[in-house]
Amino acid sequence: MFKSIRIQFVHPCRAQCAWCSTHRKNPIFQDLQDTGSALDFYDTYLRVIDAHRPKELFISGGEPLLDPQIGRFLTRAAELVDTIHLFTSYQFSRTAMSGIIKIPMPDCVILNHTPIYFEPDRWKKLTNGFPFEVYINNIRDAVQLSVRKRFKFIVNHSRLHEEIQRFSDYVKPNETCEVSLKLMNDQGDGLVRENMARSAHVVRSRLSDLDGLLTETGWTQTSRPKGSADLMKAMIESGDVNACPYRQEPLELRLSYAGGSGGRQVLKYRYCPYFPPESGHRFHLGRDPINKMGKNYHRGHFKDHCDRCRLTNYQTDQTDINQTNKGLKIIQ
Ligand SMILES: C[S@@+](CC[C@H](N)C(=O)[O-])C[C@H]1O[C@@H](n2cnc3c(N)ncnc32)[C@H](O)[C@@H]1O
């Protein structure tokens, strides 16, 4: 039923990226590691993947490459899906990277990374001082591995061309590296909402020719894999949430840790990456059996909040996001 499943590895992420909020969950993630709940989650993920058999698996976090379970998990998951996308920040020590190099990576794995600017000064501010040299050297080491790497540049950045040029100069990508284009998304309760609204006009002007955009940047190495910019193009261009592919068919099942009352550790799930910040994960694994996780797609009213979809930030050029939903068309 679902083309992809996205899961969250609950290992703390050492990165403190200004555009991301998941590092705020580090103390909870550490607790899940210490108590063994992380292992239960990973077993549950495998059972969910086995039951639904998506073509693609996305592993986010936390920082999955630092999790001691990742090698074993990749081996088992590789038997169940065609492709595994693993997200990494490359923000860890050189010692950690020397361990990561030794993790056996099945052929179906692609290491995904979202580069931000590649400017040492800006980098320092945006990452709370993570050493730029360590970051770049980690990526250089990764480039030398045979595992495929995907670098997802953010289409909102006005200086995208310079960014991709600097990436090539610093990292010297080879044939194991590919580049795709993604949208900035508000993943942290309004953290980048204004940045999205401010760059809305850049995004809208670029969506019509993403291939051309990448060619203009001078990137010629391989064909461009589709990213969120491709997937959400029709909706952003039309301002019509009914054009959202996540509403049209069950595309993705997304699971992550969502706390629980009375010390209970709970996994929750949802069906889209652009849910309004305050609505969170709608559905509760534990209440719903694994083989019925598709049921709420049709019956659980997950589309009720589409009028407050995070991507509506691209419908305005104002930073006054109260105006965002004006003119938005929606039919349930
Ligand atoms: C939350 S991170 C967790 C996995 C891993 N630690 C990493 O950095 O890739 C997953 C992905 O979300 C991306 N991300 C975080 N905030 C974002 C934003 N505002 N817009 C687009 N992508 C974002 C990260 O760059 C990363 O590619």
Ligand as a Chemical Component Dictionary entry (heavy atoms), coordinates in Angstrom:
data_LIG
# 
_chem_comp.id                   LIG 
_chem_comp.type                 NON-POLYMER 
_chem_comp.pdbx_formal_charge   0 
_chem_comp.three_letter_code    LIG 
# 
loop_
_chem_comp_atom.comp_id 
_chem_comp_atom.atom_id 
_chem_comp_atom.alt_atom_id 
_chem_comp_atom.type_symbol 
_chem_comp_atom.charge 
_chem_comp_atom.model_Cartn_x 
_chem_comp_atom.model_Cartn_y 
_chem_comp_atom.model_Cartn_z 
_chem_comp_atom.pdbx_ordinal 
LIG C1  C1  C 0  16.080 15.751 11.153 1  
LIG S1  S1  S 1  17.496 15.151 10.261 2  
LIG C2  C2  C 0  17.910 13.685 11.130 3  
LIG C3  C3  C 0  18.936 12.801 10.444 4  
LIG C4  C4  C 0  20.383 13.278 10.492 5  
LIG N1  N1  N 0  20.812 13.684 11.793 6  
LIG C5  C5  C 0  20.640 14.382 9.486  7  
LIG O1  O1  O 0  21.085 15.459 9.878  8  
LIG O2  O2  O -1 20.433 14.146 8.307  9  
LIG C6  C6  C 0  16.738 14.577 8.788  10 
LIG C7  C7  C 0  16.790 15.532 7.651  11 
LIG O3  O3  O 0  15.991 16.663 7.919  12 
LIG C8  C8  C 0  16.634 17.747 7.332  13 
LIG N2  N2  N 0  16.110 18.997 7.808  14 
LIG C9  C9  C 0  16.071 19.474 9.058  15 
LIG N3  N3  N 0  15.482 20.694 9.064  16 
LIG C10 C10 C 0  15.143 20.953 7.781  17 
LIG C11 C11 C 0  14.522 22.039 7.123  18 
LIG N4  N4  N 0  14.158 23.131 7.781  19 
LIG N5  N5  N 0  14.298 21.961 5.794  20 
LIG C12 C12 C 0  14.693 20.881 5.111  21 
LIG N6  N6  N 0  15.301 19.848 5.660  22 
LIG C13 C13 C 0  15.534 19.884 6.978  23 
LIG C14 C14 C 0  18.058 17.519 7.694  24 
LIG O4  O4  O 0  18.940 18.363 7.019  25 
LIG C15 C15 C 0  18.176 16.072 7.334  26 
LIG O5  O5  O 0  18.422 15.918 5.967  27 
# 
loop_
_chem_comp_bond.comp_id 
_chem_comp_bond.atom_id_1 
_chem_comp_bond.atom_id_2 
_chem_comp_bond.value_order 
_chem_comp_bond.pdbx_ordinal 
LIG C1  S1  SING 1  
LIG S1  C2  SING 2  
LIG S1  C6  SING 3  
LIG C2  C3  SING 4  
LIG C3  C4  SING 5  
LIG C4  N1  SING 6  
LIG C4  C5  SING 7  
LIG C5  O1  DOUB 8  
LIG C5  O2  SING 9  
LIG C6  C7  SING 10 
LIG C7  O3  SING 11 
LIG C7  C15 SING 12 
LIG O3  C8  SING 13 
LIG C8  N2  SING 14 
LIG C8  C14 SING 15 
LIG N2  C9  SING 16 
LIG N2  C13 SING 17 
LIG C9  N3  DOUB 18 
LIG N3  C10 SING 19 
LIG C10 C11 SING 20 
LIG C10 C13 DOUB 21 
LIG C11 N4  SING 22 
LIG C11 N5  DOUB 23 
LIG N5  C12 SING 24 
LIG C12 N6  DOUB 25 
LIG N6  C13 SING 26 
LIG C14 O4  SING 27 
LIG C14 C15 SING 28 
LIG C15 O5  SING 29 
# 
